[in-house]
Amino acid sequence: MSEVQPEKPNRLQAIEVLTAPGEPFELTDGQVWGRDCRIFKNAPATLRDLFDSTRSDETFLVYQDERYSFEETWQRTSQIAAILINDYGVVKGDRVAISMRNYPEWTMAFNAITSIGAVAVAMNALWLSHELQYGLENSGSKVLLADQERVDRLVPILDSLAVSVIAVRPTEALPAGVADLAHLLAACAVTDMPQVPLDPNDPATILYTSGSTGYPKGAVSCHRNIITALMSWELEGQIAALISGVTPPVPDYQAATLLGVPLFHATGLLAVLMMSYRSQRKMICMYKWDVQLAMVLIEQERVSSFVAPAAMTGDLVNAAGQSNRDLSTLAMVGGGGAPRAPEQVKRISQSFGNALPNTGWGMTETNAIGTGISGEDYLAHPGSSGRCSAVLDIRIMSEAGKVLPSGTPGELQIRGASIIEGYWQRPDANAETFVDGWLRTGDVAYVDSEGYVYIVDRIKDLVIRGGENIGCAEVEAGLLEHTNILEASVYAVPDERLGEEVGATIYCNQSLTQEQVTEFLMARIARFKVPRYVYFSPEPLPRIASGKIDKRQLREIAVKRIQS
């Protein structure tokens, strides 16, 4: 008589088992930012606790020929923390900014700042001088740690900034008043982390995110927000294993992840860097994305996971088919930022043999968690962003403020322990974004009868280019600074590699070329925001009944031109 196999649990049953009292992922009722939510009872209280508890001699940071263990990283972190306190007078609550490439010092500076109760301001390293100035002044940062390229951009405005600058890996003589981190470290005898009382609800980070209007907004997260996100991803892995009944094999070598995205992104900071601690995963840092180098590093370092926007994973899939590199250690390839084409989802598992695809939906405002899907589940639902995290709640709302039933599109709203406090010094944006504890995402979505979320449109006027949010209004404002441009409309157009590209239609009082427009914008906004497609209208731009420019019509015309 054959033995009856026990029935596998469904998702809700798995969550109930794994989050029950006494379990490592036990959930309990609590508050974050004064909002009722579910929190992990056994989570590290603060980021400093996370860093301290994961100290070991295992390799942590790899950058070119440099290697740092978790312990060595902690020691260097402690020194930077002491320098910030003793040399620069940083106290709890002060903002300290970081703007540099993915050097090891980025991680060490971040760890130091958050370990002493200061707030780490992760600045977009692609910003131009005036954008850096805005971020520093808006955040009120007391100190900035920056590499040579960022220091160079600040030189013209240094005298007007009320911020102390510490240079990382300088290659030239530094301006007066700018210190070299290497010299400060050489003079620092500290070996222990300064002890500053911390609370889980203390602010820890400000990450700037482009909105639909004006300058980027600084999203404020506390320690618990961030740790909730990490624990949530860990829990999702346990849920998948329990449902499938299969425990992934543990390799006989150290797990490794490839950092190809910037650390100032929520994906790089949270899904790649922060998730490396408890798993004792080494992180191989890339100066910039290069798919050929990426394959060398995957083979050389036996990389098991790669989290990045669809553009980068697509590059890797395409290059893998033409390479003899051994990429068989890859077990997981995916990430959020923009939906993946169903064909790319299939090709991930086909290209790497052992790799399972994964994706999810999240925002800077949610600390990158929200929904998730992976493996066979993702292959079966390639158009979905997955199901809601166990620690979050979602709802779909009509314009009239009514909850919509399954299958009906409306605005996706979300709440829970990973949601930011709000936007730094932006009460107007907070009032617009938060409603009774719910975050209005600006995404149009529906949820099917099984709980799978499908993102179908956006309410916000944004272009999501390779994971970078670009506010159309900011680009339009830059265009309208040109004396010969009378009207401008900026919109998203589809792009096979990046998901979306920036398109623009302009009306001029004098003939201009796309090259002239591009050159003009390059001096005003970061390169990645400059429209790839520029179209010139011989007459004023069309309007809708309200008097606003008919952006939808202009976008449809542009898409037809691109596809023809």
BELZI-V312742 format. One record per backbone hydrogen bond with DSSP energy under -0.5 kcal/mol. NH is the residue of the N-H (numbers start at 1). CO is the residue of the C=O. If there is no record, write none. Layout:
BEGIN
{{NH:CO} {NH:CO}}
END
This chain:
BEGIN
{{14:10} {15:11} {16:12} {17:13} {18:14} {19:15} {20:17} {23:20} {25:18} {26:23} {27:19} {28:39} {30:37} {32:35} {35:32} {37:30} {39:28} {41:26} {41:39} {43:40} {50:46} {51:47} {52:48} {53:49} {54:50} {54:51} {55:52} {60:68} {61:68} {62:283} {63:66} {66:63} {68:61} {70:58} {71:56} {73:69} {74:70} {75:71} {76:72} {77:73} {78:74} {79:75} {80:76} {81:77} {82:78} {83:79} {84:80} {85:81} {86:82} {87:83} {88:83} {89:85} {90:84} {93:117} {94:91} {96:119} {97:143} {98:121} {99:145} {103:101} {106:103} {107:103} {108:104} {109:105} {110:106} {111:107} {112:108} {113:109} {114:110} {115:111} {116:112} {116:113} {117:114} {118:113} {119:94} {120:118} {120:204} {121:96} {121:119} {122:120} {122:206} {123:98} {123:121} {127:124} {132:128} {133:129} {134:130} {135:131} {136:132} {137:133} {138:134} {139:135} {140:136} {141:136} {142:95} {143:95} {144:164} {145:97} {146:144} {146:166} {147:99} {148:168} {151:147} {152:148} {153:149} {154:150} {155:151} {157:154} {158:154} {158:155} {160:157} {161:157} {161:158} {163:161} {164:142} {166:144} {167:179} {168:146} {178:175} {179:165} {179:177} {181:167} {181:179} {183:180} {184:180} {185:181} {186:182} {187:183} {188:185} {189:187} {196:194} {202:199} {204:221} {205:221} {206:120} {207:219} {208:122} {209:217} {217:209} {219:207} {219:217} {220:218} {220:422} {221:205} {221:219} {223:202} {224:200} {226:222} {227:223} {228:224} {229:225} {230:226} {231:227} {232:228} {233:229} {234:230} {235:231} {236:232} {237:233} {238:234} {239:235} {240:236} {241:237} {242:238} {243:239} {244:240} {245:241} {246:241} {248:246} {251:249} {257:282} {258:305} {259:257} {259:284} {260:258} {265:262} {268:262} {269:265} {270:266} {271:266} {271:267} {272:267} {273:268} {274:269} {275:270} {276:273} {277:274} {279:275} {280:277} {281:276} {282:255} {283:60} {284:257} {284:282} {285:62} {285:283} {286:259} {294:290} {295:291} {296:292} {297:293} {298:294} {299:295} {300:296} {301:297} {302:298} {303:298} {304:256} {305:256} {306:332} {307:258} {308:306} {308:334} {312:309} {313:309} {314:310} {315:311} {316:312} {317:313} {318:314} {319:315} {320:316} {321:317} {322:319} {323:320} {327:325} {330:327} {331:304} {332:304} {333:356} {334:306} {335:358} {344:341} {345:341} {346:342} {347:343} {348:344} {349:345} {350:346} {351:347} {352:348} {353:349} {354:352} {356:331} {358:333} {359:373} {361:371} {363:369} {366:363} {367:364} {368:363} {369:366} {371:361} {372:387} {373:359} {375:357} {377:374} {378:374} {379:375} {380:376} {381:377} {382:379} {384:381} {385:453} {386:453} {387:372} {389:370} {392:389} {393:415} {395:413} {397:395} {397:411} {398:402} {401:398} {404:396} {407:447} {408:405} {409:407} {410:445} {411:397} {412:443} {413:395} {414:439} {415:393} {417:391} {419:416} {420:365} {421:220} {422:220} {424:218} {426:423} {430:426} {431:427} {432:428} {433:429} {434:430} {435:438} {438:435} {439:414} {440:433} {440:438} {441:412} {441:439} {444:457} {445:410} {445:443} {446:454} {448:452} {451:448} {453:386} {454:446} {456:444} {456:454} {457:444} {459:442} {460:442} {462:460} {463:470} {465:463} {465:468} {466:464} {466:498} {468:465} {469:467} {470:463} {470:468} {471:469} {472:461} {472:470} {473:212} {475:471} {476:472} {477:473} {478:474} {479:475} {480:476} {481:477} {481:478} {482:479} {485:482} {486:484} {486:507} {487:507} {489:505} {491:503} {493:501} {495:499} {499:495} {500:498} {501:493} {503:491} {503:501} {504:533} {505:489} {506:535} {507:487} {508:537} {509:484} {510:484} {517:513} {518:514} {519:515} {520:516} {521:517} {522:518} {523:519} {523:520} {524:521} {525:521} {529:526} {530:526} {530:527} {532:502} {533:502} {534:532} {535:504} {537:506} {537:535} {544:548} {547:544} {550:542} {551:549} {554:550} {555:551} {556:552} {557:553} {558:554} {559:555} {560:556} {561:557} {562:558} {563:559} {564:560}}
END
